[in-house]
């Protein structure tokens, strides 16, 4: 029996099925300071499971396995949000890592800083946090 790492997970956990899970893990480490908690590779090099921690929350992902009934599907209608007290820092790091700007980060009508980015795997991410105090730079 394999030994399971200590898991700090609760609630709803996004689970992404991607075209290249190993490349996604490397990108998420760079763009979102993701920490790898667990990785389950298979003999052909694909990942059947990977557990990341991003900003204190869990994200799980894998490659597609069409031969087992898990084909790659287009990701639509789901936007993981990174809620942080310093959204501009998170935004700048993600943009520097190469994510495409979908909706520029700015103070929105509801009062928070908010923006959206898309990664090369088709996942649209949102970064949200408090607007800078009056007189502070965004």
C-alpha positions, 0 to 999 in steps of 0.5 A: 500500500502506498503512503499518503501524504498529509492532506490539508484539503476540505470543501470543493477542490478543482480537478483539472484534466489537461493536455500536458499536466507536467508542463502545467505543474511547472507553469503553476509553480512559476506563475502562482507559486504552487507547491507540489504536495503529491505526484502520481506518474505512470510509465509513459510519463503522463501524470495520473494525479498531481496535488498542488497547493496554491495560496493555501488552497488545493488544486488537483490535476492530471493528464487525459487518459482516453484509453480509460474513458477519460478523454481531454475535454475543453475547459469552459465555464469554470474560472479558478479564483486566487483571492489574495491581499496583494493581487497586483503581486500575484498578477505581475508574477503570472503575467511574467510567467507567460499567461495571456491577459483576458481582462486587465486587472483593475478596480472593478465596480464592486470595489475590488481589484480583479483581472483574468488570465488564460494559461496555454492549457485553456484554463482562465484564472481570476485574481482578486483582492482588495483595491489599494488604499487611497494614495497607494499605487495599484 
